[in-house]
Amino acid sequence: MRFLCMLLACCLMLTACGGAKTTSGSRNGHAAHQPKMDVKLDVEGNQVTVNVITDMTISPEHYGMARHDMEGHIHMYLDNGDKIAVKEAHKTFPDLPPGKHTIKVSLHNNDHTPYDVTKTFDFEIK
């Protein structure tokens, strides 16, 4: 009986050590590596072109799918408006009214969870 109890205890300990596996390269649902991002705005006439420079792979083919470290897409918000999902490194906003504007740019995983890399810029259309 003592042998069976010891065997059962060992099995329970080994099972507990196995735990659930997380996706490769992730901790607690967050990416193991956080991408870098730089943003350049080109204001010309009544439009702005937003160019995003990042070491994250922008992958339109995996948009909305499972998360992969250092892969995803961009979210942009013009003047605190609705989210605009961007699947390439640049986006042009034409026909903007004269005045001050704000653009928020953030990097996201394929499944839309944030990488917590965000920059906000003010610019003016004359």
Order of alpha helices (4+ residues) and beta strands (2+ residues): alpha-beta-beta-beta-beta-beta-beta-beta-beta-beta-beta
